[in-house]
């Protein structure tokens, strides 16, 4: 009796939770999950979002915050961690979209123009003008200028930065009898030195000591173009200049180093810090172009002497700069106070101590010239180089949509650098054409009318009302009392699901459908969305990146789903028995499924490294030459399929569980009838498992269409667009290219594709799936 | 020993080697000297047990992190099991108008990628004032965020004998009571399977905590792990040590738990 009473109560609770409005949910949630976030901006609170660039910098920031609190009684400084280098910098975009109070944040300079264009930042010029202690001349002029808008107003203060330089292995160069690079050394000097150093040291017929370990992301490649007198975009920022001879020559030089002279190799270690890079292992004479952060990483090198030099020159000297900027977002409650905190972060004390920790070149000129930064007693000896190159250091063009252009170029860039027989001028022309097309579309984009205010909210409410009306009308139809009672109890049982479905699936789905009809940057208030009709969907049809995303996703799903299904089933059949060994094996099979994707990704990058990875070493033992895996556009999707096979633990478990409930009497009967092992499996066991197989196939398909974490960590969609799976493209478009409308359209396309695939799967397997009829058999 | 048995043992060892590699990798990397990374001779250098102390110190308040993560995980699993099995029961065993429609909605919602709704969902939680609470991490799961499991439960309940609930129903038992007292005890294999899947999804979830949590004292383990990847200095060996600390208990729990799980399955199967 007590049990039933209790059950009734729970039923009532579930019922009221379903009936009650959002408020009930919110109250329940708050009661259960502690204090609520402070929704309203509060003047007595300063919210600082900061990144931990080196381990020791956080306590220092805390110290500053506490001191700031002491100076302004009643103030509370909340230091929030962005959450690490992976994905951490996208957090601010969510906070802005949600209009949450943030007073100080840190953004990458390449996104600065986008933030300014969308009105996401507070104009700091009035505060700078009113601040008697602020002297613009204390800060590196180029760095401060990068924080100004077109009118010259300051919107942020630079944190530490780093120009790109060339690292070199002093011992290797001296052994090869090559002179150390001077300040004005040239491309020819680099090539000559690289030729002398490149060797096969262990005589196995493969080069294992390279002249240069090259970096391949756009910011690292751009200096070569600038040195050759080329440009990325025209001075008015309207046209790409990547197709011009100066740029083409630069790319041809890099291509030659890699694929004709064979004196250069790619550095895979930057994104893959699990293993040592070629340079760190003493297997490359030069490493670059790359920034100051490697100095921090190379502290632990003890096997050889190393130093830094400016980048080699061609027609002129040039290098690029990576920099982060402290800004005051538009959601700040008290910009004047935020400005004072900003001044602390770019003040002499914090900057001096950051410099001592090795956290980049300080923003303040005097401190950069002090021993706090130059550190004469620690390598590199020539830290001065980072300051010497600044007169010809340049930032990337201040385009608000730079990230999208970078991504368009990056795909061709990888084609040029990774693939031996690329037609370089043609690839450059494609790169320029893609950029031009994009810039032209962007010019049109700005002229669209805004959506009338509240249109998104109104449509959302209207759809909710329509849905509710539909459900109520259905309910109103005449039914017998028994059927009504059944319907009522079904309603109660389904209430929690229905609430979740409406709130967290249907609501957001409709929201994103509405967004897909708009042009909206997550940096801007939602009211700034511009209505563009079906334009975003029309764009899908002539977006080359989308086409390759669809292709990659379909190929991946078509290969990984059946293969992992077969593997999981095979493993389950082999190891479903009792006993310690089978249990241990099952546990080990499960391990890759519980390791975090970030770590798995790092591990696989290391295994699949074409030069020194475990996979190719294993193949070499059998006399096979392994492919270039993640670096080869044809092999990258198969590589991901391989990775997916490794995570079949969960699927296997489902099979193991299902095998336990296979009806043994039937198997026995078949055995007595003389059926062999295979026939028993094929005709008795598998049909009984068929619903579970279908279940795993559906789960697998859903997961395969939404594969995100692995490519995000391992390839970022490269080489080219070969692994830019749809979910990754959705994320990039929304949060890196600030094009939430188009991202929603792509997501809906993904949704439709997945529905089609599942439909085909379910219908085509209908004949083979057997449910125990009426359950009577069991 | 029979040849078949020998072949089985050989294949078991091979599979164990292939799938156990990441664990080996994790442990070896976690014991490397600072800043060295893996290379030839890694195994010989794998002697730096002090990395574990450093890693724990760097993560901050470890018991608190663990507690937060456990809270989120346990709530998610409990909610998921409750909602999904309840809905699965209704869809399988209660006859009502609109059942097919509801089931179609369940199926359709499986197709909707998480990435799409992310911003809209964030705006919703923001409107409810629930940013920087655990609600956004837990509520979507608690309210049946994974429609797949509803499907799974429905299939399972449909495969149970029709008579099972009928008698109780005729005696005037409510559907909820039938679910609670007849169906739930029989669905142990499903409960464990779904619980396990939910555990995996929640334990490793990185994006929801990243986006929704602000206060340092609310952080979860996955966030703390991500914190090891810094722009200038990624302490790989500490990252791996911390990961091992997070992972190894799960492996042990799994190893011990699977026996109970399989036993449960067999009991259920024989009863059915």
Interface residues (C-beta under 8 A of the other chain):
Chain A: X3 X4 X7 X8 X10 X11 X14 X22 X25 X26 X29 X30 X32 X33 X34 X35 X36 X37 X39 X51 X52 X53 X54 X55 X78 X79 X80 X81 X83 X84 X85 X86 X87 X88 X91 X94 X97 X98 X99 X100 X269 X273 X274 X275 X276 X280 X281 X293 X296 X297 X299 X300 X358 X359 X360 X474 X477 X479 X483 X486 X487 X489 X490 X491 X492 X493 X494 X496 X497 X499 X500 X501 X503 X504 X505 X506 X507 X508 X509 X511 X512 X515 X522 X526 X571 X574 X575 X578 X581 X582 X583 X584 X585 X586 X587 X588 X589 X590 X591 X592 X593 X594 X595 X596 X597 X598 X599 X600 X603 X606 X612 X646 X649 X650 X653 X654 X656 X657 X660 X661 X691 X695 X698 X699 X702 X705 X706 X708 X709 X726 X727 X730 X731 X734 X740 X743 X744 X747 X748 X750 X751 X754 X755 X758 X771 X772 X774 X775 X776 X778
Chain B: X8 X9 X11 X12 X15 X16 X18 X19 X20 X22 X23 X25 X26 X29 X33 X34 X35 X36 X37 X38 X39 X58 X75 X82 X83 X84 X86 X87 X89 X90 X91 X94 X95 X96 X97 X98 X99 X102 X105 X106 X107 X108 X109 X110 X111 X112 X113 X114 X115 X116 X117 X118 X119 X120 X121 X122 X123 X124 X126 X128 X129 X130 X131 X132 X133 X134 X135 X138 X139 X140 X142 X143 X144 X145 X147 X148 X150 X151 X152 X155 X158 X159 X160 X161 X162 X164 X173 X174 X175 X176 X177 X179 X180 X181 X189 X192 X193 X196 X197 X200 X203 X204 X206 X207 X210 X211 X214 X215 X216 X219 X222 X223 X225 X226 X227 X228 X229 X230 X231 X232 X233 X234 X235 X236 X239 X240 X243 X246 X247 X250 X251 X254 X255 X258 X259 X261 X262 X265 X266 X268 X269 X272
